[in-house]
Amino acid sequence: MTDLPRSRELLAQAEALMPGGVSSPVRAFRAVGGTPPFIVSARGSRMTDEDAREYVDFVLAYGPHVLGHNHPAVVAALRDQLERGTAFGSPTRLEVELARRRLPGG
């Protein structure tokens, strides 16, 4: 992999704060060597790192981004929910609807 100066700088900062410099052991690069790219944005199947390099994301967060990053329908649904609130510490109708979808025949 080519040199990633901005990502290397951020990794050094992250290593002082988190084990291995990452928030997930899955993203730890020590086992494979090199500097992990620090991603700044993504749309569809493409991600851009802090060093302005573009990547094709074949992982898509192991499934949650099945529609790709920043899909307009997902962004609209999130924006709608953000206007209502995100964590109430109390039951919501949406929890019931989500649980129903997981049940056979739901």
C-alpha positions as CSV (number, residue, x, y, z in Angstrom):
1,M,0.0,0.0,0.0
2,T,1.3,3.5,-0.8
3,D,2.1,5.9,2.0
4,L,-0.8,7.4,3.9
5,P,0.7,10.4,5.8
6,R,-2.6,11.7,7.2
7,S,-3.8,8.2,8.2
8,R,-0.4,7.4,9.7
9,E,-0.6,10.6,11.8
10,L,-4.1,9.8,13.0
11,L,-3.1,6.2,13.8
12,A,-0.3,7.5,16.1
13,Q,-2.9,9.7,17.9
14,A,-5.4,6.8,18.1
15,E,-2.8,4.3,19.4
16,A,-2.3,6.6,22.4
17,L,-6.0,6.4,23.1
18,M,-7.2,2.9,22.1
19,P,-5.6,-0.5,22.1
20,G,-4.1,-1.1,18.7
21,G,-5.3,2.4,17.7
22,V,-8.7,1.2,16.6
23,S,-12.1,0.9,18.1
24,S,-12.6,-2.7,16.9
25,P,-10.2,-5.6,16.8
26,V,-11.5,-6.4,13.3
27,R,-9.8,-3.3,12.0
28,A,-6.5,-3.9,13.7
29,F,-3.8,-3.8,11.0
30,R,-0.9,-5.1,13.2
31,A,-1.5,-8.6,12.0
32,V,-1.2,-7.7,8.3
33,G,1.2,-4.7,8.6
34,G,0.9,-1.3,7.1
35,T,-1.2,1.7,8.1
36,P,-5.0,1.4,8.1
37,P,-6.6,4.1,5.9
38,F,-8.7,6.5,8.1
39,I,-12.0,6.9,6.2
40,V,-13.5,10.4,6.0
41,S,-16.5,9.8,3.8
42,A,-18.4,7.1,1.8
43,R,-21.1,7.0,-0.8
44,G,-22.5,3.8,-2.4
45,S,-19.6,1.3,-2.6
46,R,-16.8,3.9,-2.5
47,M,-14.9,5.2,0.5
48,T,-12.5,8.1,0.6
49,D,-9.7,8.3,3.2
50,E,-8.0,11.2,4.9
51,D,-5.3,11.1,2.2
52,A,-7.9,11.6,-0.5
53,R,-7.6,8.0,-1.8
54,E,-10.7,6.2,-3.0
55,Y,-11.5,2.5,-2.2
56,V,-14.2,0.1,-3.2
57,D,-15.8,-1.2,0.0
58,F,-16.4,-4.9,-0.5
59,V,-17.2,-5.4,3.2
60,L,-20.0,-2.8,3.6
61,A,-19.9,-3.0,7.4
62,Y,-20.4,-6.8,7.2
63,G,-24.0,-6.3,6.1
64,P,-25.6,-3.2,7.5
65,H,-24.7,-1.2,4.4
66,V,-26.2,-3.7,2.0
67,L,-27.6,-0.7,0.1
68,G,-24.2,1.0,0.2
69,H,-23.0,4.0,2.2
70,N,-25.2,7.1,2.3
71,H,-28.2,5.5,0.4
72,P,-30.8,8.3,0.0
73,A,-33.7,6.2,1.4
74,V,-31.7,5.3,4.5
75,V,-30.5,8.9,5.0
76,A,-34.1,10.1,4.7
77,A,-35.3,7.6,7.3
78,L,-32.5,8.5,9.7
79,R,-33.1,12.2,9.3
80,D,-36.8,11.7,10.0
81,Q,-36.0,9.7,13.2
82,L,-33.3,12.2,14.3
83,E,-35.9,14.9,14.3
84,R,-38.0,12.8,16.8
85,G,-35.1,11.8,19.0
86,T,-32.7,8.8,19.2
87,A,-32.6,7.3,22.7
88,F,-35.5,7.6,25.0
89,G,-34.8,5.0,27.7
90,S,-38.4,4.0,27.4
91,P,-40.3,1.7,25.0
92,T,-41.4,2.9,21.6
93,R,-43.8,1.8,18.9
94,L,-40.9,1.3,16.5
95,E,-39.3,-1.3,18.9
96,V,-42.6,-3.3,18.7
97,E,-42.7,-3.0,14.9
98,L,-39.1,-4.1,14.6
99,A,-39.6,-7.1,16.9
100,R,-42.7,-8.1,14.9
101,R,-40.7,-8.2,11.7
102,R,-38.3,-10.7,13.2
103,L,-41.1,-13.1,14.0
104,P,-42.3,-15.7,11.4
105,G,-45.4,-14.3,9.9
106,G,-44.8,-10.8,11.3
